Amino acid sequence: FQVDDTGVEVMVRSGSTDVAHFWVGKAGRDFTTSYVRRDGENDVYLVRGLNQTMLNRSRGYRDFTLFKFTPASVASVSMTRSDGNWELARNDTAWTLSGEGKDPRAADETQVDALLRALSNLAADAFVEDDPAPETGLDSADRSIRVRFRTGAVGELHLGGKNENNQFFAARPDREAVYLLGEWRVNNLDKTYEDLLPGGGEE
């Protein structure tokens, strides 16, 4: 029945308390059932609605989502940067770009669309779970992205330093977790004021 170390071991905890510990083995005859055995017992049960495929997830069950929204729901996007802050504001069907000490200008629609697409389905590559915790650079992060939605809700993401694999540390102020973002993901978000102007700001 494969309800031993050839199957899938499942341990359920609530805080520091063990709630359940069992083994899921091979599928039953109709493939909607699987053989299951409680740890420490010999009895094997045929259980419906549970299988090894459901449990074998290389990334686990944690939510890697940082942002998930439709671009049309966004009212503005702003970024705090050490080399100059900027803000994109929706004006009917167009976007206006403002920067520190600069007059508002029309933004490059293609660049804005690409930025919104990158933000709208942004997921982390991994969670930071090292013990002791590494130096992330998030305490003094000089890059933050803020998305304000038409509903008035706000989402924010802070970007820190890199690890040895060229992944950036990232965090949301409304969550305790620290995430890792691949360099290519950050490059899609890390735009300067000039990047967002038509022609890259060239006259």
Salt bridges, closest charged atoms under 4 A:
GLU9 OE2 - HIS21 NE2 2.59
ASP18 OD1 - ARG13 NE 2.94
ASP30 OD2 - ARG48 NH1 3.36
ASP39 OD2 - HIS21 ND1 3.24
GLU41 OE1 - ARG38 NH1 3.78
ASP83 OD1 - ARG81 NE 2.70
ASP125 OD1 - ARG185 NE 2.72
GLU129 OE2 - ARG62 NH1 2.39
ASP142 OD1 - ARG143 NE 3.92
GLU156 OE2 - HIS158 NE2 3.85
ASP174 OD2 - ARG172 NH2 2.75
GLU183 OE2 - LYS162 NZ 2.80
ASP190 OD1 - ARG81 NH1 2.32
ASP190 OD2 - ARG143 NH1 2.67
